[in-house]
Amino acid sequence: MTRISGVALVPLNLAMNQPFVTAHGEKRTSRNLLVAIRLSNGITGYGEGSASLAWPEETQEAMTQAL
């Protein structure tokens, strides 16, 4: 049976070339979270979570704690 053997969480702060503007505000840096999950059979899967102006409580820190 394949099992999760490791999880890595890496904060990624990516500067935007132009600000992203919505009714919720302005975003100049994309504050994302890279997720890598290693399985016992050697396979690694990757995912990414992105903080949103629409949900200000979903920060890198909150995503990290939830995972």
C-alpha positions in Angstrom: 0.0 0.0 0.0 1.4 3.4 -1.0 1.6 5.9 1.9 2.6 9.6 2.2 6.2 9.7 3.3 6.7 13.4 3.4 5.1 16.8 2.8 7.0 20.0 2.0 5.4 23.5 2.1 7.4 26.3 0.5 6.1 29.9 0.6 6.5 31.7 -2.8 6.3 35.5 -3.0 6.2 36.4 -6.6 6.3 40.1 -7.7 3.8 41.0 -10.4 4.8 43.0 -13.5 1.6 45.0 -13.1 -0.7 45.4 -10.1 -3.8 43.1 -10.1 -6.8 45.3 -9.1 -10.3 44.2 -8.2 -13.1 45.7 -6.1 -11.4 44.0 -3.1 -8.2 45.9 -3.5 -4.8 45.9 -5.2 -2.3 43.1 -5.3 1.4 43.7 -6.3 2.8 40.4 -5.0 1.3 37.0 -5.4 1.8 35.2 -2.0 1.5 31.5 -2.9 2.3 28.2 -1.2 4.0 25.4 -3.1 3.0 21.9 -1.8 5.1 18.8 -2.5 3.8 15.4 -1.3 6.2 12.4 -1.5 4.8 8.9 -1.6 6.5 5.8 -0.3 6.8 4.5 -3.8 9.0 7.5 -4.8 6.4 9.5 -6.6 6.2 13.2 -5.8 3.2 15.3 -6.6 3.1 19.1 -6.6 0.3 21.6 -6.0 0.0 25.3 -5.3 -2.3 27.5 -3.2 -2.8 31.2 -3.8 -3.9 33.8 -1.4 -6.8 35.8 -2.7 -8.1 39.4 -2.3 -11.6 38.0 -2.1 -10.7 35.9 1.0 -8.2 38.0 3.0 -8.2 35.4 5.8 -6.6 32.8 3.5 -2.9 33.9 3.9 0.2 31.8 3.4 0.4 31.3 7.2 -3.3 30.1 7.3 -2.7 27.7 4.4 0.4 26.4 6.1 -1.4 25.8 9.4 -4.3 24.1 7.7 -2.0 21.7 5.9 
